[in-house]
Amino acid sequence: MTAVVDPVTDADLDAYVDDQLDVARRIEVEAFLSARPEVAARVMSDLRTRDELRVALAGPVGMARPATTEAARRLERAL
């Protein structure tokens, strides 16, 4: 008998980017991504955006792209 694995959803991918998955689910999502390069590319882009926002909010001016810096400012004002 094979184990039933929950399908990976967009919510799982968002949680992966936000580092909100437990280890077991993270492994399942990474296996899913390894078989789907187009989805993996989108997730990598999301990870980059997340990291650029973190740098823009915490680091010196000029390290992130201007559009990312502006998005970070808007996010910070909203929070």
PDB file of N, CA, C and O in Angstrom:
ATOM      1  N   MET A   1       0.825  -1.172   0.000  1.00  0.00           N
ATOM      2  CA  MET A   1       0.000   0.000   0.000  1.00  0.00           C
ATOM      3  C   MET A   1       0.876   1.244   0.000  1.00  0.00           C
ATOM      4  O   MET A   1       1.847   1.322   0.754  1.00  0.00           O
ATOM      5  N   THR A   2       0.537   2.222  -0.847  1.00  0.00           N
ATOM      6  CA  THR A   2       1.327   3.448  -0.906  1.00  0.00           C
ATOM      7  C   THR A   2       0.669   4.531  -0.067  1.00  0.00           C
ATOM      8  O   THR A   2      -0.555   4.582   0.055  1.00  0.00           O
ATOM      9  N   ALA A   3       1.486   5.388   0.503  1.00  0.00           N
ATOM     10  CA  ALA A   3       0.972   6.471   1.331  1.00  0.00           C
ATOM     11  C   ALA A   3       0.346   7.539   0.450  1.00  0.00           C
ATOM     12  O   ALA A   3       0.868   7.868  -0.615  1.00  0.00           O
ATOM     13  N   VAL A   4      -0.759   8.066   0.900  1.00  0.00           N
ATOM     14  CA  VAL A   4      -1.423   9.145   0.182  1.00  0.00           C
ATOM     15  C   VAL A   4      -0.792  10.458   0.625  1.00  0.00           C
ATOM     16  O   VAL A   4      -0.746  10.776   1.813  1.00  0.00           O
ATOM     17  N   VAL A   5      -0.310  11.206  -0.350  1.00  0.00           N
ATOM     18  CA  VAL A   5       0.318  12.490  -0.064  1.00  0.00           C
ATOM     19  C   VAL A   5      -0.642  13.587  -0.491  1.00  0.00           C
ATOM     20  O   VAL A   5      -1.187  13.551  -1.594  1.00  0.00           O
ATOM     21  N   ASP A   6      -0.845  14.553   0.380  1.00  0.00           N
ATOM     22  CA  ASP A   6      -1.691  15.682   0.024  1.00  0.00           C
ATOM     23  C   ASP A   6      -1.076  16.415  -1.163  1.00  0.00           C
ATOM     24  O   ASP A   6       0.139  16.610  -1.214  1.00  0.00           O
ATOM     25  N   PRO A   7      -1.911  16.819  -2.114  1.00  0.00           N
ATOM     26  CA  PRO A   7      -1.363  17.567  -3.243  1.00  0.00           C
ATOM     27  C   PRO A   7      -0.811  18.907  -2.776  1.00  0.00           C
ATOM     28  O   PRO A   7      -1.323  19.509  -1.832  1.00  0.00           O
ATOM     29  N   VAL A   8       0.233  19.364  -3.445  1.00  0.00           N
ATOM     30  CA  VAL A   8       0.834  20.654  -3.117  1.00  0.00           C
ATOM     31  C   VAL A   8      -0.025  21.744  -3.745  1.00  0.00           C
ATOM     32  O   VAL A   8      -0.310  21.722  -4.942  1.00  0.00           O
ATOM     33  N   THR A   9      -0.424  22.685  -2.923  1.00  0.00           N
ATOM     34  CA  THR A   9      -1.292  23.771  -3.362  1.00  0.00           C
ATOM     35  C   THR A   9      -0.513  25.089  -3.402  1.00  0.00           C
ATOM     36  O   THR A   9       0.628  25.167  -2.948  1.00  0.00           O
ATOM     37  N   ASP A  10      -1.155  26.118  -3.954  1.00  0.00           N
ATOM     38  CA  ASP A  10      -0.541  27.446  -3.941  1.00  0.00           C
ATOM     39  C   ASP A  10      -0.294  27.919  -2.514  1.00  0.00           C
ATOM     40  O   ASP A  10       0.687  28.611  -2.245  1.00  0.00           O
ATOM     41  N   ALA A  11      -1.184  27.544  -1.602  1.00  0.00           N
ATOM     42  CA  ALA A  11      -0.993  27.909  -0.193  1.00  0.00           C
ATOM     43  C   ALA A  11       0.275  27.259   0.367  1.00  0.00           C
ATOM     44  O   ALA A  11       0.990  27.877   1.155  1.00  0.00           O
ATOM     45  N   ASP A  12       0.555  26.020  -0.035  1.00  0.00           N
ATOM     46  CA  ASP A  12       1.798  25.359   0.391  1.00  0.00           C
ATOM     47  C   ASP A  12       3.010  26.088  -0.156  1.00  0.00           C
ATOM     48  O   ASP A  12       4.007  26.266   0.544  1.00  0.00           O
ATOM     49  N   LEU A  13       2.923  26.509  -1.410  1.00  0.00           N
ATOM     50  CA  LEU A  13       4.047  27.220  -2.028  1.00  0.00           C
ATOM     51  C   LEU A  13       4.282  28.556  -1.327  1.00  0.00           C
ATOM     52  O   LEU A  13       5.427  28.942  -1.092  1.00  0.00           O
ATOM     53  N   ASP A  14       3.201  29.261  -0.993  1.00  0.00           N
ATOM     54  CA  ASP A  14       3.345  30.516  -0.253  1.00  0.00           C
ATOM     55  C   ASP A  14       3.958  30.265   1.120  1.00  0.00           C
ATOM     56  O   ASP A  14       4.829  31.016   1.560  1.00  0.00           O
ATOM     57  N   ALA A  15       3.509  29.218   1.794  1.00  0.00           N
ATOM     58  CA  ALA A  15       4.059  28.879   3.106  1.00  0.00           C
ATOM     59  C   ALA A  15       5.538  28.492   2.992  1.00  0.00           C
ATOM     60  O   ALA A  15       6.332  28.790   3.884  1.00  0.00           O
ATOM     61  N   TYR A  16       5.898  27.832   1.896  1.00  0.00           N
ATOM     62  CA  TYR A  16       7.299  27.475   1.653  1.00  0.00           C
ATOM     63  C   TYR A  16       8.140  28.742   1.546  1.00  0.00           C
ATOM     64  O   TYR A  16       9.198  28.846   2.167  1.00  0.00           O
ATOM     65  N   VAL A  17       7.666  29.703   0.756  1.00  0.00           N
ATOM     66  CA  VAL A  17       8.390  30.965   0.585  1.00  0.00           C
ATOM     67  C   VAL A  17       8.503  31.697   1.921  1.00  0.00           C
ATOM     68  O   VAL A  17       9.530  32.309   2.213  1.00  0.00           O
ATOM     69  N   ASP A  18       7.458  31.635   2.720  1.00  0.00           N
ATOM     70  CA  ASP A  18       7.442  32.323   4.009  1.00  0.00           C
ATOM     71  C   ASP A  18       8.119  31.531   5.124  1.00  0.00           C
ATOM     72  O   ASP A  18       8.149  31.974   6.272  1.00  0.00           O
ATOM     73  N   ASP A  19       8.664  30.355   4.788  1.00  0.00           N
ATOM     74  CA  ASP A  19       9.342  29.486   5.754  1.00  0.00           C
ATOM     75  C   ASP A  19       8.402  29.103   6.902  1.00  0.00           C
ATOM     76  O   ASP A  19       8.774  29.161   8.074  1.00  0.00           O
ATOM     77  N   GLN A  20       7.184  28.711   6.539  1.00  0.00           N
ATOM     78  CA  GLN A  20       6.160  28.384   7.519  1.00  0.00           C
ATOM     79  C   GLN A  20       5.738  26.910   7.488  1.00  0.00           C
ATOM     80  O   GLN A  20       4.731  26.545   8.095  1.00  0.00           O
ATOM     81  N   LEU A  21       6.486  26.075   6.796  1.00  0.00           N
ATOM     82  CA  LEU A  21       6.137  24.648   6.706  1.00  0.00           C
ATOM     83  C   LEU A  21       6.941  23.835   7.706  1.00  0.00           C
ATOM     84  O   LEU A  21       8.083  24.166   8.025  1.00  0.00           O
ATOM     85  N   ASP A  22       6.320  22.759   8.199  1.00  0.00           N
ATOM     86  CA  ASP A  22       7.098  21.836   9.026  1.00  0.00           C
ATOM     87  C   ASP A  22       8.040  21.065   8.102  1.00  0.00           C
ATOM     88  O   ASP A  22       7.875  21.082   6.882  1.00  0.00           O
ATOM     89  N   VAL A  23       8.997  20.412   8.673  1.00  0.00           N
ATOM     90  CA  VAL A  23      10.044  19.748   7.890  1.00  0.00           C
ATOM     91  C   VAL A  23       9.472  18.723   6.910  1.00  0.00           C
ATOM     92  O   VAL A  23       9.889  18.678   5.752  1.00  0.00           O
ATOM     93  N   ALA A  24       8.534  17.911   7.356  1.00  0.00           N
ATOM     94  CA  ALA A  24       7.982  16.871   6.481  1.00  0.00           C
ATOM     95  C   ALA A  24       7.283  17.475   5.265  1.00  0.00           C
ATOM     96  O   ALA A  24       7.463  17.000   4.144  1.00  0.00           O
ATOM     97  N   ARG A  25       6.491  18.516   5.484  1.00  0.00           N
ATOM     98  CA  ARG A  25       5.789  19.135   4.354  1.00  0.00           C
ATOM     99  C   ARG A  25       6.769  19.867   3.453  1.00  0.00           C
ATOM    100  O   ARG A  25       6.584  19.895   2.237  1.00  0.00           O
ATOM    101  N   ARG A  26       7.797  20.454   4.022  1.00  0.00           N
ATOM    102  CA  ARG A  26       8.824  21.142   3.222  1.00  0.00           C
ATOM    103  C   ARG A  26       9.483  20.144   2.268  1.00  0.00           C
ATOM    104  O   ARG A  26       9.725  20.466   1.105  1.00  0.00           O
ATOM    105  N   ILE A  27       9.769  18.951   2.750  1.00  0.00           N
ATOM    106  CA  ILE A  27      10.379  17.914   1.909  1.00  0.00           C
ATOM    107  C   ILE A  27       9.439  17.549   0.763  1.00  0.00           C
ATOM    108  O   ILE A  27       9.877  17.383  -0.375  1.00  0.00           O
ATOM    109  N   GLU A  28       8.150  17.424   1.064  1.00  0.00           N
ATOM    110  CA  GLU A  28       7.171  17.103   0.020  1.00  0.00           C
ATOM    111  C   GLU A  28       7.095  18.217  -1.025  1.00  0.00           C
ATOM    112  O   GLU A  28       7.032  17.943  -2.224  1.00  0.00           O
ATOM    113  N   VAL A  29       7.102  19.458  -0.574  1.00  0.00           N
ATOM    114  CA  VAL A  29       7.045  20.587  -1.508  1.00  0.00           C
ATOM    115  C   VAL A  29       8.307  20.626  -2.360  1.00  0.00           C
ATOM    116  O   VAL A  29       8.227  20.880  -3.561  1.00  0.00           O
ATOM    117  N   GLU A  30       9.457  20.383  -1.768  1.00  0.00           N
ATOM    118  CA  GLU A  30      10.710  20.383  -2.536  1.00  0.00           C
ATOM    119  C   GLU A  30      10.727  19.265  -3.569  1.00  0.00           C
ATOM    120  O   GLU A  30      11.252  19.457  -4.666  1.00  0.00           O
ATOM    121  N   ALA A  31      10.169  18.106  -3.248  1.00  0.00           N
ATOM    122  CA  ALA A  31      10.066  17.023  -4.227  1.00  0.00           C
ATOM    123  C   ALA A  31       9.139  17.440  -5.373  1.00  0.00           C
ATOM    124  O   ALA A  31       9.423  17.172  -6.541  1.00  0.00           O
ATOM    125  N   PHE A  32       8.043  18.089  -5.032  1.00  0.00           N
ATOM    126  CA  PHE A  32       7.107  18.607  -6.033  1.00  0.00           C
ATOM    127  C   PHE A  32       7.820  19.603  -6.953  1.00  0.00           C
ATOM    128  O   PHE A  32       7.684  19.536  -8.174  1.00  0.00           O
ATOM    129  N   LEU A  33       8.569  20.514  -6.365  1.00  0.00           N
ATOM    130  CA  LEU A  33       9.271  21.525  -7.156  1.00  0.00           C
ATOM    131  C   LEU A  33      10.360  20.919  -8.042  1.00  0.00           C
ATOM    132  O   LEU A  33      10.595  21.392  -9.154  1.00  0.00           O
ATOM    133  N   SER A  34      11.016  19.881  -7.552  1.00  0.00           N
ATOM    134  CA  SER A  34      12.093  19.276  -8.339  1.00  0.00           C
ATOM    135  C   SER A  34      11.566  18.620  -9.614  1.00  0.00           C
ATOM    136  O   SER A  34      12.308  18.448 -10.581  1.00  0.00           O
ATOM    137  N   ALA A  35      10.293  18.257  -9.614  1.00  0.00           N
ATOM    138  CA  ALA A  35       9.684  17.629 -10.790  1.00  0.00           C
ATOM    139  C   ALA A  35       8.991  18.653 -11.695  1.00  0.00           C
ATOM    140  O   ALA A  35       8.516  18.298 -12.774  1.00  0.00           O
ATOM    141  N   ARG A  36       8.930  19.914 -11.269  1.00  0.00           N
ATOM    142  CA  ARG A  36       8.212  20.953 -12.022  1.00  0.00           C
ATOM    143  C   ARG A  36       9.041  22.225 -12.091  1.00  0.00           C
ATOM    144  O   ARG A  36       8.838  23.144 -11.297  1.00  0.00           O
ATOM    145  N   PRO A  37       9.987  22.284 -13.049  1.00  0.00           N
ATOM    146  CA  PRO A  37      10.890  23.432 -13.121  1.00  0.00           C
ATOM    147  C   PRO A  37      10.189  24.777 -13.313  1.00  0.00           C
ATOM    148  O   PRO A  37      10.676  25.801 -12.834  1.00  0.00           O
ATOM    149  N   GLU A  38       9.061  24.781 -14.005  1.00  0.00           N
ATOM    150  CA  GLU A  38       8.372  26.059 -14.229  1.00  0.00           C
ATOM    151  C   GLU A  38       7.796  26.606 -12.920  1.00  0.00           C
ATOM    152  O   GLU A  38       7.809  27.816 -12.691  1.00  0.00           O
ATOM    153  N   VAL A  39       7.298  25.726 -12.075  1.00  0.00           N
ATOM    154  CA  VAL A  39       6.785  26.156 -10.774  1.00  0.00           C
ATOM    155  C   VAL A  39       7.953  26.524  -9.864  1.00  0.00           C
ATOM    156  O   VAL A  39       7.877  27.495  -9.111  1.00  0.00           O
ATOM    157  N   ALA A  40       9.022  25.757  -9.936  1.00  0.00           N
ATOM    158  CA  ALA A  40      10.210  26.045  -9.131  1.00  0.00           C
ATOM    159  C   ALA A  40      10.773  27.421  -9.485  1.00  0.00           C
ATOM    160  O   ALA A  40      11.209  28.152  -8.596  1.00  0.00           O
ATOM    161  N   ALA A  41      10.770  27.780 -10.756  1.00  0.00           N
ATOM    162  CA  ALA A  41      11.265  29.095 -11.176  1.00  0.00           C
ATOM    163  C   ALA A  41      10.410  30.207 -10.573  1.00  0.00           C
ATOM    164  O   ALA A  41      10.932  31.238 -10.148  1.00  0.00           O
ATOM    165  N   ARG A  42       9.097  29.992 -10.538  1.00  0.00           N
ATOM    166  CA  ARG A  42       8.208  30.990  -9.945  1.00  0.00           C
ATOM    167  C   ARG A  42       8.472  31.125  -8.440  1.00  0.00           C
ATOM    168  O   ARG A  42       8.494  32.233  -7.904  1.00  0.00           O
ATOM    169  N   VAL A  43       8.668  30.001  -7.777  1.00  0.00           N
ATOM    170  CA  VAL A  43       8.947  30.024  -6.342  1.00  0.00           C
ATOM    171  C   VAL A  43      10.293  30.702  -6.073  1.00  0.00           C
ATOM    172  O   VAL A  43      10.422  31.469  -5.118  1.00  0.00           O
ATOM    173  N   MET A  44      11.280  30.423  -6.901  1.00  0.00           N
ATOM    174  CA  MET A  44      12.587  31.076  -6.737  1.00  0.00           C
ATOM    175  C   MET A  44      12.455  32.590  -6.904  1.00  0.00           C
ATOM    176  O   MET A  44      13.095  33.352  -6.180  1.00  0.00           O
ATOM    177  N   SER A  45      11.640  33.020  -7.840  1.00  0.00           N
ATOM    178  CA  SER A  45      11.393  34.449  -8.027  1.00  0.00           C
ATOM    179  C   SER A  45      10.733  35.043  -6.775  1.00  0.00           C
ATOM    180  O   SER A  45      11.082  36.140  -6.338  1.00  0.00           O
ATOM    181  N   ASP A  46       9.784  34.309  -6.213  1.00  0.00           N
ATOM    182  CA  ASP A  46       9.134  34.766  -4.985  1.00  0.00           C
ATOM    183  C   ASP A  46      10.126  34.840  -3.824  1.00  0.00           C
ATOM    184  O   ASP A  46      10.082  35.774  -3.024  1.00  0.00           O
ATOM    185  N   LEU A  47      11.015  33.857  -3.737  1.00  0.00           N
ATOM    186  CA  LEU A  47      12.043  33.874  -2.691  1.00  0.00           C
ATOM    187  C   LEU A  47      12.963  35.078  -2.850  1.00  0.00           C
ATOM    188  O   LEU A  47      13.342  35.717  -1.868  1.00  0.00           O
ATOM    189  N   ARG A  48      13.316  35.380  -4.095  1.00  0.00           N
ATOM    190  CA  ARG A  48      14.176  36.541  -4.349  1.00  0.00           C
ATOM    191  C   ARG A  48      13.466  37.823  -3.932  1.00  0.00           C
ATOM    192  O   ARG A  48      14.056  38.680  -3.273  1.00  0.00           O
ATOM    193  N   THR A  49      12.211  37.952  -4.312  1.00  0.00           N
ATOM    194  CA  THR A  49      11.448  39.144  -3.937  1.00  0.00           C
ATOM    195  C   THR A  49      11.363  39.281  -2.422  1.00  0.00           C
ATOM    196  O   THR A  49      11.534  40.370  -1.873  1.00  0.00           O
ATOM    197  N   ARG A  50      11.096  38.152  -1.750  1.00  0.00           N
ATOM    198  CA  ARG A  50      11.043  38.162  -0.282  1.00  0.00           C
ATOM    199  C   ARG A  50      12.360  38.658   0.306  1.00  0.00           C
ATOM    200  O   ARG A  50      12.372  39.501   1.202  1.00  0.00           O
ATOM    201  N   ASP A  51      13.467  38.125  -0.208  1.00  0.00           N
ATOM    202  CA  ASP A  51      14.763  38.512   0.322  1.00  0.00           C
ATOM    203  C   ASP A  51      15.102  39.962  -0.004  1.00  0.00           C
ATOM    204  O   ASP A  51      15.709  40.654   0.813  1.00  0.00           O
ATOM    205  N   GLU A  52      14.715  40.427  -1.193  1.00  0.00           N
ATOM    206  CA  GLU A  52      14.954  41.827  -1.539  1.00  0.00           C
ATOM    207  C   GLU A  52      14.165  42.753  -0.619  1.00  0.00           C
ATOM    208  O   GLU A  52      14.663  43.803  -0.212  1.00  0.00           O
ATOM    209  N   LEU A  53      12.933  42.363  -0.294  1.00  0.00           N
ATOM    210  CA  LEU A  53      12.140  43.163   0.639  1.00  0.00           C
ATOM    211  C   LEU A  53      12.795  43.191   2.019  1.00  0.00           C
ATOM    212  O   LEU A  53      12.819  44.234   2.673  1.00  0.00           O
ATOM    213  N   ARG A  54      13.312  42.077   2.455  1.00  0.00           N
ATOM    214  CA  ARG A  54      13.991  42.039   3.757  1.00  0.00           C
ATOM    215  C   ARG A  54      15.210  42.948   3.758  1.00  0.00           C
ATOM    216  O   ARG A  54      15.448  43.678   4.720  1.00  0.00           O
ATOM    217  N   VAL A  55      15.982  42.900   2.674  1.00  0.00           N
ATOM    218  CA  VAL A  55      17.164  43.752   2.574  1.00  0.00           C
ATOM    219  C   VAL A  55      16.755  45.219   2.528  1.00  0.00           C
ATOM    220  O   VAL A  55      17.369  46.062   3.183  1.00  0.00           O
ATOM    221  N   ALA A  56      15.725  45.517   1.758  1.00  0.00           N
ATOM    222  CA  ALA A  56      15.275  46.907   1.637  1.00  0.00           C
ATOM    223  C   ALA A  56      14.795  47.463   2.972  1.00  0.00           C
ATOM    224  O   ALA A  56      15.010  48.637   3.273  1.00  0.00           O
ATOM    225  N   LEU A  57      14.145  46.619   3.772  1.00  0.00           N
ATOM    226  CA  LEU A  57      13.640  47.076   5.061  1.00  0.00           C
ATOM    227  C   LEU A  57      14.735  47.177   6.119  1.00  0.00           C
ATOM    228  O   LEU A  57      14.649  48.007   7.024  1.00  0.00           O
ATOM    229  N   ALA A  58      15.758  46.342   6.012  1.00  0.00           N
ATOM    230  CA  ALA A  58      16.762  46.271   7.070  1.00  0.00           C
ATOM    231  C   ALA A  58      18.112  46.864   6.695  1.00  0.00           C
ATOM    232  O   ALA A  58      18.853  47.321   7.566  1.00  0.00           O
ATOM    233  N   GLY A  59      18.438  46.861   5.409  1.00  0.00           N
ATOM    234  CA  GLY A  59      19.789  47.230   5.004  1.00  0.00           C
ATOM    235  C   GLY A  59      19.923  48.660   4.553  1.00  0.00           C
ATOM    236  O   GLY A  59      18.957  49.422   4.536  1.00  0.00           O
ATOM    237  N   PRO A  60      21.150  49.016   4.183  1.00  0.00           N
ATOM    238  CA  PRO A  60      21.412  50.362   3.690  1.00  0.00           C
ATOM    239  C   PRO A  60      20.710  50.612   2.358  1.00  0.00           C
ATOM    240  O   PRO A  60      20.419  49.680   1.609  1.00  0.00           O
ATOM    241  N   VAL A  61      20.448  51.872   2.081  1.00  0.00           N
ATOM    242  CA  VAL A  61      19.786  52.275   0.843  1.00  0.00           C
ATOM    243  C   VAL A  61      20.671  51.921  -0.350  1.00  0.00           C
ATOM    244  O   VAL A  61      21.895  52.029  -0.289  1.00  0.00           O
ATOM    245  N   GLY A  62      20.020  51.493  -1.442  1.00  0.00           N
ATOM    246  CA  GLY A  62      20.759  51.226  -2.665  1.00  0.00           C
ATOM    247  C   GLY A  62      21.073  49.771  -2.907  1.00  0.00           C
ATOM    248  O   GLY A  62      21.560  49.432  -3.985  1.00  0.00           O
ATOM    249  N   MET A  63      20.817  48.891  -1.954  1.00  0.00           N
ATOM    250  CA  MET A  63      21.140  47.483  -2.156  1.00  0.00           C
ATOM    251  C   MET A  63      20.069  46.760  -2.959  1.00  0.00           C
ATOM    252  O   MET A  63      20.372  45.796  -3.663  1.00  0.00           O
ATOM    253  N   ALA A  64      18.826  47.209  -2.865  1.00  0.00           N
ATOM    254  CA  ALA A  64      17.737  46.566  -3.591  1.00  0.00           C
ATOM    255  C   ALA A  64      17.356  47.405  -4.809  1.00  0.00           C
ATOM    256  O   ALA A  64      17.703  48.582  -4.908  1.00  0.00           O
ATOM    257  N   ARG A  65      16.637  46.773  -5.728  1.00  0.00           N
ATOM    258  CA  ARG A  65      16.145  47.506  -6.887  1.00  0.00           C
ATOM    259  C   ARG A  65      15.181  48.586  -6.419  1.00  0.00           C
ATOM    260  O   ARG A  65      14.491  48.396  -5.417  1.00  0.00           O
ATOM    261  N   PRO A  66      15.115  49.721  -7.125  1.00  0.00           N
ATOM    262  CA  PRO A  66      14.219  50.812  -6.701  1.00  0.00           C
ATOM    263  C   PRO A  66      12.769  50.375  -6.548  1.00  0.00           C
ATOM    264  O   PRO A  66      12.108  50.787  -5.595  1.00  0.00           O
ATOM    265  N   ALA A  67      12.260  49.557  -7.454  1.00  0.00           N
ATOM    266  CA  ALA A  67      10.869  49.105  -7.352  1.00  0.00           C
ATOM    267  C   ALA A  67      10.660  48.283  -6.087  1.00  0.00           C
ATOM    268  O   ALA A  67       9.611  48.378  -5.449  1.00  0.00           O
ATOM    269  N   THR A  68      11.644  47.485  -5.726  1.00  0.00           N
ATOM    270  CA  THR A  68      11.543  46.672  -4.515  1.00  0.00           C
ATOM    271  C   THR A  68      11.602  47.554  -3.276  1.00  0.00           C
ATOM    272  O   THR A  68      10.882  47.324  -2.305  1.00  0.00           O
ATOM    273  N   THR A  69      12.464  48.564  -3.314  1.00  0.00           N
ATOM    274  CA  THR A  69      12.571  49.481  -2.188  1.00  0.00           C
ATOM    275  C   THR A  69      11.250  50.209  -1.970  1.00  0.00           C
ATOM    276  O   THR A  69      10.805  50.363  -0.832  1.00  0.00           O
ATOM    277  N   GLU A  70      10.624  50.655  -3.049  1.00  0.00           N
ATOM    278  CA  GLU A  70       9.331  51.335  -2.936  1.00  0.00           C
ATOM    279  C   GLU A  70       8.260  50.384  -2.405  1.00  0.00           C
ATOM    280  O   GLU A  70       7.439  50.779  -1.578  1.00  0.00           O
ATOM    281  N   ALA A  71       8.261  49.146  -2.868  1.00  0.00           N
ATOM    282  CA  ALA A  71       7.297  48.159  -2.365  1.00  0.00           C
ATOM    283  C   ALA A  71       7.519  47.918  -0.871  1.00  0.00           C
ATOM    284  O   ALA A  71       6.559  47.771  -0.115  1.00  0.00           O
ATOM    285  N   ALA A  72       8.760  47.878  -0.456  1.00  0.00           N
ATOM    286  CA  ALA A  72       9.073  47.683   0.959  1.00  0.00           C
ATOM    287  C   ALA A  72       8.581  48.862   1.785  1.00  0.00           C
ATOM    288  O   ALA A  72       8.060  48.680   2.885  1.00  0.00           O
ATOM    289  N   ARG A  73       8.746  50.066   1.258  1.00  0.00           N
ATOM    290  CA  ARG A  73       8.250  51.241   1.980  1.00  0.00           C
ATOM    291  C   ARG A  73       6.735  51.202   2.137  1.00  0.00           C
ATOM    292  O   ARG A  73       6.212  51.502   3.209  1.00  0.00           O
ATOM    293  N   ARG A  74       6.027  50.831   1.064  1.00  0.00           N
ATOM    294  CA  ARG A  74       4.574  50.735   1.130  1.00  0.00           C
ATOM    295  C   ARG A  74       4.152  49.676   2.159  1.00  0.00           C
ATOM    296  O   ARG A  74       3.228  49.887   2.945  1.00  0.00           O
ATOM    297  N   LEU A  75       4.847  48.540   2.134  1.00  0.00           N
ATOM    298  CA  LEU A  75       4.541  47.463   3.074  1.00  0.00           C
ATOM    299  C   LEU A  75       4.787  47.922   4.507  1.00  0.00           C
ATOM    300  O   LEU A  75       3.976  47.668   5.397  1.00  0.00           O
ATOM    301  N   GLU A  76       5.894  48.589   4.719  1.00  0.00           N
ATOM    302  CA  GLU A  76       6.226  49.057   6.061  1.00  0.00           C
ATOM    303  C   GLU A  76       5.184  50.065   6.569  1.00  0.00           C
ATOM    304  O   GLU A  76       4.803  50.023   7.739  1.00  0.00           O
ATOM    305  N   ARG A  77       4.727  50.961   5.699  1.00  0.00           N
ATOM    306  CA  ARG A  77       3.699  51.923   6.097  1.00  0.00           C
ATOM    307  C   ARG A  77       2.398  51.211   6.442  1.00  0.00           C
ATOM    308  O   ARG A  77       1.696  51.607   7.373  1.00  0.00           O
ATOM    309  N   ALA A  78       2.081  50.168   5.698  1.00  0.00           N
ATOM    310  CA  ALA A  78       0.845  49.421   5.931  1.00  0.00           C
ATOM    311  C   ALA A  78       0.895  48.660   7.256  1.00  0.00           C
ATOM    312  O   ALA A  78      -0.129  48.479   7.914  1.00  0.00           O
ATOM    313  N   LEU A  79       2.079  48.223   7.638  1.00  0.00           N
ATOM    314  CA  LEU A  79       2.214  47.476   8.888  1.00  0.00           C
ATOM    315  C   LEU A  79       2.207  48.426  10.064  1.00  0.00           C
ATOM    316  O   LEU A  79       2.311  47.990  11.211  1.00  0.00           O
TER     317      LEU A  79
END
